[in-house]
Amino acid sequence: APADNRTHDLLSDILRQVKTRNVEAGDFSLFRLSAMLMQLFAIACVALGVLNTADPALFTRFLLGAIFLQLAVITLLIADWKK
């Protein structure tokens, strides 16, 4: 009987830990969402820059904007990772 209680307690602890781990893995992150949106804007800047290759100044502005957004994405992902 004591072995049955110990086994039951051990299985209950394992089940509790598995449930807790699943909840932690599914956490919503505002940092990740913001990084994803900025990544989409960075891709759009590169696409607009490629479409405007006739004007070198506009092309440069779009690519610099994309680089800036990419740096912001990296910063947000690092902030989320450190959290």
PyMOL commands that set and color helices and strands:
alter all, ss='L'
color gray80, all
select helices_A, chain A and resi 2-25+30-51+56-82
alter helices_A, ss='H'
color red, helices_A
deselect
rebuild
show_as cartoon
